[in-house]
Amino acid sequence: MADEKAGPVWARDDRPPRRRVLTRASIVRTGIGIADRDGLDAVSIRSVAAELGVRPMSLYGHVSSKDDLLDLMFDQLAGESVLGDDLPSDWRSALEAIARRTRDQGLAHPWSIELLVARIQLGPNTLRVLDEWIRAVAPLNVSPETAWTIATAVNDYTVGYVTRIAAQRRAVPTDPAAAQEWTTTVNTYLTQRAESGDHPHLAPLLHEGFATHPDNFTPALTWLLDSIERTYT
């Protein structure tokens, strides 16, 4: 005798499950989630399909390749970083606001910096971000070429900062006990190097240990903006 479902038929929901609606947006958002959780190497057409509960082939009607998926993921984040009407009218405040937003998003999604380094990004949202950088500089009344130089100087500094901090974070194990052991081992090594006499100028910093120095994002950004202000105002 076949197993009977519990309860009378009219008390059960025997309707077939609704078919999941697959869209490019849902695919891209799922890819971002995988990258945030497991890193960029974990993103593939197959892993996204598995996360969505569909066959890999069903994704190709929306995204034709992994490279396209990665570009779409980057451009999605770019669109989320546009300040729009919240951009300050003062050039210095505007550049600082964009730099901080770029820093925060880069640290929240460090894999996006990997993509920025590995692939040229020219998506529509990415171009909106670049346009906003130039818009921020507009009150200085400089040439487009100079505006680009100023914007990229601040952006390059910010991306460099994110790259360094993200690398430090990746180096330390996530398990607290393993992180403590790792940090102790590295700090012992750095102390030995400091006392070797081979790095006299770096030695005081090595003695302080791994990544224990005060965060320097704001002071360094201030120096850069001060230089721009002296030169163009």
Secondary structure as UniProt FT lines:
FT   HELIX           9..11
FT   HELIX           24..38
FT   HELIX           40..42
FT   HELIX           45..52
FT   HELIX           56..61
FT   HELIX           66..81
FT   HELIX           84..86
FT   HELIX           91..108
FT   HELIX           111..118
FT   HELIX           124..137
FT   HELIX           138..140
FT   HELIX           144..171
FT   HELIX           176..195
FT   TURN            200..202
FT   HELIX           203..208
FT   TURN            210..211
FT   HELIX           217..232
//
